[in-house]
Amino acid sequence: MTSSIFDIEISQKSLKETEQIIFKNIKENKKIHVVTANSEMLYLTTKDSKLKNILQKADIVTPDGVGSVWAAKKLSKPVKERVAGFDLLTSLLKNGSNINIFLLGANNNVVKKAAEKIANNYPNINIVGFHDGYFDDNEKIIEVINQSETEILFVALGCPKQEYWIRENFNKLRLNVAMGVGGSFDVIAGEVKRAPKLWQKLGLEWAYRLIKQPSRFKRMLALPKFVMKVLLTKEK
């Protein structure tokens, strides 16, 4: 069962249900592409046909953010809850049992720190490799990932670059789950602090991030545009 935002199917599954689907695919040795779509990404699909096509082909698109949850209710069917990329990532780490993961993205210092933190905090997870997001030899990176025998590949290249990269290389990758995770490695590594729980609960995580990172202001301009696009689509 799905909702629809701008002709993109949004999963109505809860965080726990999404996690269970991912583990089931690993157990059955199936291959899926998971996208966690916030307001900014969804608005970008109205301007970027390539990104829109990628989200339409993805196996699971979760509502990442209060804006996505609101839009689903306005335009289609309500979703059960917000399923944020960072929450899904940490839930998979916490509840995975002997799962192989590979981290791709961020700079070398950040991805190395993130790998170390995961190794220390989640002994049930096997980190079979990691690499920063600055590489020229794409085929070599794919070879390294495939040789690692990873089951889940977390890609932190930012939107839409990570979605482009996953889709363009999806058929070459030997794994079960490929998932873009944006700036999650920075948070895990302790380089960026996530919004307090109260801010998250009130749907103000975007505001907290803007206060902490004023350089995001230009990106945040997509939010009011997203709201207007939803309202205009609703009218039609």
ABEGO torsion letter per residue (X at the ends): XBBBBGGBBBBABBAAAAAAAAAAAAAAGBBBBBBBBBAAAAAAAAABAAAAAAAAABABBBBBEAAAAAAAAAABBBBABBBBAAAAAAAAAAABBGBBBBBBEEBAAAAAAAAAAAAAABAABBBAEBBBABBABAAAAAAAAAAAGBABBBBBAEOAAAAAAAAAAAAABBBABBBBAEAAAAAAAGABBBBBAAAAAAGAAAAAAAAABAAAAAAAAAAAAAAAAAAAAAAX
